[in-house]
Amino acid sequence: MYRGAGVLEAVRDLVPEWGAVLAAAVTQLGDGWFLLVLGIGASWTVAWRRTARRGRWLERDRRARQSDGPWFVAVIVGGLAVMTTLKHFFALPRPDLATLDPVVLPSSMQSLYLSIASAGGYGFPSGHAVGATVTYGLFALALDAGTRRLRLAVAGVIVAAVSLTRLVLGVHYPLDVVAGIVVGSGYLAVTWWLLERSPFDRTVTAFALALGLAGVAAVASGRADSAVAYVALAAGGLAGWTAANGVPMRVSTPVERHRVELLMAVVTLTAVGGFGVLGGRPRLVASAMLLGLLSALPAAVFPRLATDETTAP
């Protein structure tokens, strides 16, 4: 498979030393840990702003409340899980290029730069391109700052910048980043469609989907640490949200309810199967589950705090 080796070499030849340093900084915008932090922060911020704006939660606001959960995090986790599955399915290597070593950096920062500028594992598709497309595309679709056109333009610039840094650093071929953008866009479109049509609220739907995708990634990758962490994080978030809110359903007939019960059975079996591949790393699993619980906590607690304040004598 031709992945654009000639284009990659041309890009690398054009990059000055300071360009490599800049690329190492910008590429963090697409790193998995940074994207998860953004997702959790967005979930907390949206929950707090809407709670403060209403002052209290009434029953007629129930549907709006259901959309305030930490589903941002779940969508991002699902995208990272899809990327992990595809990497191990194709098992294509990264470019065999030496890491750029800019002399403009002081010796004390060389090790930090090398840890950021180098990468291991498989190279197709680009995880940074997938994660950036999913995360910033999701923010452009879901958040309400400015116009949607402006948000999409900003998201596109960030995704393009992150993708370019992967070429500058020499850790991906051009086809890798293009495929990453395509995969991220396709996953986001399908997930958005499902979220709009699910009988559950968005958070339950997004975390259940993320849990299933993470389970597939764990199997495909031979229980790689990242995939195991995605399973545990999705399970923790789903458990925390459903424990605090139940499982709200938009159903009105017995037939629809039976379908929902069947779907819940499938989700439960997926969760059990996912936990079956977690063994051997209790600290990793516990940490990721705790992170999932923390992502669900604000959206579950803030509305109750607002209600308590408005009903207090």
Secondary structure, DSSP 4 states (H G I P E B T S, - for coil): ----HHHHHHHHHH--HHHHHHHHHHGGGG-HHHHHHHHHHHHHHHHHHHHHHHSS--GGGHHHHHTTSSHHHHHHHHHHHHHHHHHHHH-PPPP--PPP--TTS-HHHHHHHHHHH---S--SS-HHHHHHHHHHHHHHHH--SS-HHHHHHHHHHHHHHHHHHHHHTTSS-HHHHHHHHHHHHHHHHHHHHHHHH-SB-HHHHHHHHHHHHHHHHHHHTTS-HHHHHHHHHHHHHHHHHHHHH---B---SHHHHHHHHHHHHHHHHHHHHHHTT-TT-HHHHHHHHHHHHHHHHHHHHHHHHHHHHHH--
